[in-house]
Amino acid sequence: MGRSRKIKKNILLKKKQGPNAVAGIKYFVFVVFPVIAFVAIIYFMSVAAKKAFTVTEVVFSGNEHLTDGELMSLTGLTGKENLIALSGAKVAAKMAESPWVRSIKVRKEFPGGLHIQVKESEPFALLDMKGRLFIIDERGKMLQELKNSPVPFLPVISGTPFGKEGVFSEALNLVRVIKEKGLMYEKDQIEIIAYKPNELTVKLDGVAIKVGVGDYEDKLMRLMDLEREIKNRKMRVDYIDLRFARRAFVKPMKGVAH
């Protein structure tokens, strides 16, 4: 009797375990295995993509002052980057650390190309800091110190432009108007001496013109009219004072003329 009861219990256990085993197999086949297969496929595809889309070519455009080699060193790229994973924003931010770079646009060109469009800062003037010359842009940002390089023809800002508040910005405004009026093409030497705003002076080919602060367009228009008259009279001028509204004082080498 005891043995027959044990056999019956075993049969009942097998009957109970049978459906559970089948359910487990179905769960593995239809749930677990597809998930594992999907993950494996994604993994192998990502590995293949990394190998397939390596950056092999970088093309720059829009650069005039910086060479392709200089720009390439600014990107921080090693040539092993994956084009898919590469962040164009990070490349642009890295390159923007150079004062010569004003803005950057990065475009991916699959399978392995990168096109970088550069907008450079333009040389606007030279800043003379106690004999050291720096190229600056229109915002007054220093781009480069000139050491053994040829000196480009640009207006020179000298004196102590940072000594008084607002002097440097006024000097930049004066350079801007000088360029707009075309004096850059008529003069061989332009120097702006900036100590105080009301003493702002520009030297044009050695002739000092006291312009003071503000109304630069009107003052330079008066200067151009004066220069024609001075040329006609064949006068040798010591300096010209344009700081007073609607008036100009011309000091010849000898005596004073109004």
C-alpha positions in Angstrom: 0.0 0.0 0.0 2.8 2.4 0.9 4.6 1.8 -2.3 1.5 2.3 -4.5 0.8 5.6 -2.7 4.4 6.8 -3.5 3.9 5.9 -7.2 0.7 7.8 -7.3 2.4 10.9 -5.8 5.2 10.8 -8.3 2.7 10.5 -11.2 0.8 13.5 -9.8 4.1 15.5 -9.5 5.1 14.7 -13.1 1.7 15.8 -14.3 2.0 19.1 -12.5 5.6 19.6 -13.6 4.8 18.8 -17.2 2.8 22.0 -18.0 5.3 24.1 -16.0 8.2 22.9 -18.1 6.4 23.5 -21.3 5.5 27.0 -20.2 9.1 27.6 -19.3 10.3 26.5 -22.7 7.8 28.7 -24.4 8.8 31.7 -22.3 12.4 31.2 -23.2 11.7 30.7 -26.9 9.2 33.5 -27.3 10.4 36.1 -24.7 14.0 35.6 -23.5 15.6 34.4 -26.7 14.2 37.3 -28.9 15.5 39.8 -26.3 18.9 38.2 -26.2 19.0 38.0 -30.0 17.9 41.7 -30.4 20.6 42.9 -27.9 23.2 40.8 -29.7 22.2 42.2 -33.1 22.3 45.8 -31.8 25.7 45.2 -30.3 27.2 43.8 -33.5 25.6 46.5 -35.6 27.1 49.2 -33.3 30.5 47.6 -33.5 30.2 47.4 -37.3 29.0 51.0 -37.5 32.0 52.2 -35.4 34.3 50.6 -37.9 32.4 51.6 -41.0 31.9 55.3 -40.1 35.4 56.4 -38.9 36.2 60.0 -39.8 38.7 59.8 -42.8 38.4 63.3 -44.3 38.0 66.8 -42.9 37.3 69.7 -45.3 37.5 73.3 -44.2 36.0 76.3 -46.0 35.8 80.1 -45.4 39.3 80.4 -43.8 41.7 83.0 -45.0 44.0 83.8 -42.1 44.2 80.3 -40.6 45.6 77.4 -42.6 43.9 74.0 -42.8 46.6 72.6 -40.6 46.1 75.2 -37.9 42.3 74.6 -38.0 42.8 70.8 -37.8 44.9 71.2 -34.7 42.1 73.3 -33.2 39.5 70.6 -33.7 41.2 68.2 -31.4 40.4 65.3 -33.7 42.8 62.3 -33.9 41.4 60.6 -36.9 39.9 57.7 -34.9 36.6 59.3 -34.2 33.3 57.7 -35.2 31.2 60.0 -37.3 27.9 58.8 -35.7 29.1 59.4 -32.2 31.0 62.6 -32.9 29.5 65.8 -31.4 29.6 68.6 -33.9 28.8 71.1 -31.1 31.9 69.9 -29.1 34.1 70.3 -32.2 32.8 73.8 -32.7 33.2 74.8 -29.1 36.8 73.5 -29.1 37.6 75.5 -32.2 36.0 78.7 -30.8 38.7 78.8 -28.2 40.9 80.5 -30.8 40.3 84.3 -31.0 40.6 84.1 -34.8 37.5 81.9 -34.9 34.2 83.8 -34.8 31.7 81.0 -35.6 31.7 77.4 -36.8 29.3 75.2 -38.7 30.0 71.4 -38.7 28.3 69.1 -41.2 28.7 65.3 -41.3 29.0 63.8 -44.7 28.7 60.0 -44.5 30.3 57.6 -44.7 33.5 59.3 -43.3 33.6 63.0 -44.2 33.4 66.1 -42.0 32.8 69.6 -43.5 33.7 72.5 -41.2 32.7 76.0 -42.4 34.7 78.7 -40.6 33.9 82.4 -40.1 37.0 84.2 -39.0 37.5 87.4 -37.1 38.7 90.1 -39.3 41.7 92.3 -38.5 40.3 95.7 -37.7 43.2 97.7 -36.2 46.6 97.5 -34.5 47.0 98.1 -30.8 50.3 99.5 -29.7 50.9 98.5 -26.1 54.2 100.1 -25.1 55.9 99.0 -28.3 54.2 95.6 -28.6 51.8 95.4 -31.6 48.6 93.3 -31.5 46.1 92.7 -34.2 42.6 93.4 -32.8 39.1 92.8 -34.3 36.2 95.3 -34.4 35.2 94.4 -30.8 38.7 95.2 -29.6 39.6 91.5 -29.0 43.3 90.7 -29.4 43.8 88.2 -32.2 47.6 87.9 -32.4 50.8 89.7 -31.4 53.0 90.8 -34.2 56.6 89.9 -33.5 58.6 89.0 -36.7 55.6 89.1 -39.0 55.2 91.9 -41.6 53.0 94.8 -40.2 49.8 95.0 -42.2 48.4 98.4 -43.1 45.8 99.1 -40.5 45.0 102.1 -38.2 47.2 102.0 -35.1 45.7 102.8 -31.7 48.3 104.0 -29.2 48.6 106.0 -26.0 46.9 104.4 -23.0 43.5 103.3 -24.3 42.8 101.3 -21.2 43.8 104.1 -18.8 40.4 105.8 -18.8 37.0 104.2 -19.1 35.4 104.5 -22.5 38.6 105.6 -24.3 39.2 102.3 -26.1 35.6 102.0 -27.3 35.7 105.6 -28.6 39.0 104.8 -30.4 37.3 101.8 -32.1 34.3 103.9 -33.1 36.7 106.4 -34.7 38.5 103.7 -36.6 35.1 102.4 -37.8 34.1 105.9 -39.2 37.6 106.4 -40.8 37.1 103.2 -42.7 33.5 104.0 -43.7 34.7 107.4 -45.1 37.4 105.7 -47.2 40.4 107.4 -45.5 42.1 104.1 -45.3 42.6 104.2 -49.1 43.8 107.8 -49.1 46.4 107.8 -46.3 49.7 106.0 -45.9 49.7 106.2 -42.1 46.8 106.4 -39.6 47.4 106.5 -35.9 44.9 107.2 -33.1 46.3 108.5 -29.9 44.0 107.7 -27.0 44.7 109.1 -23.6 41.4 110.7 -22.7 38.1 110.8 -24.6 38.1 114.7 -25.0 41.8 114.5 -26.1 41.3 111.8 -28.8 43.7 112.6 -31.7 44.2 111.0 -35.0 47.4 111.4 -37.0 47.0 111.2 -40.8 50.3 111.0 -42.6 51.9 112.8 -39.7 49.4 115.6 -39.3 47.7 115.7 -35.9 43.9 116.2 -35.9 42.3 116.7 -32.6 38.8 115.2 -32.8 37.7 114.8 -29.1 34.8 112.4 -28.5 31.7 111.8 -30.6 30.3 113.2 -33.9 33.1 111.5 -35.8 31.3 111.4 -39.2 30.6 115.2 -39.1 34.2 116.0 -38.0 35.8 113.9 -40.7 33.5 115.4 -43.4 34.8 118.9 -42.2 38.3 117.5 -42.3 38.0 116.4 -45.9 36.7 119.9 -46.9 39.6 121.5 -45.0 42.2 119.3 -46.7 41.1 120.4 -50.1 41.5 124.1 -49.1 44.9 123.4 -47.4 46.1 121.7 -50.5 45.0 124.5 -52.7 46.8 127.0 -50.4 49.9 124.8 -50.2 50.0 125.2 -46.4 52.2 123.2 -44.1 50.0 122.3 -41.1 51.1 121.7 -37.6 47.7 120.4 -36.4 44.0 120.8 -36.9 41.4 121.1 -34.1 37.9 119.8 -34.9 36.6 119.5 -31.3 34.3 122.5 -31.6 30.9 122.3 -33.3 30.8 123.9 -36.8 34.3 125.3 -36.4 37.8 124.1 -37.2 41.1 125.6 -36.2 44.1 125.1 -38.4 47.6 125.8 -37.0 50.2 126.2 -39.8 53.9 125.7 -39.1 54.1 129.4 -38.4 51.2 131.5 -37.0 47.6 130.5 -36.5 44.8 130.6 -39.2 41.1 130.1 -38.7 
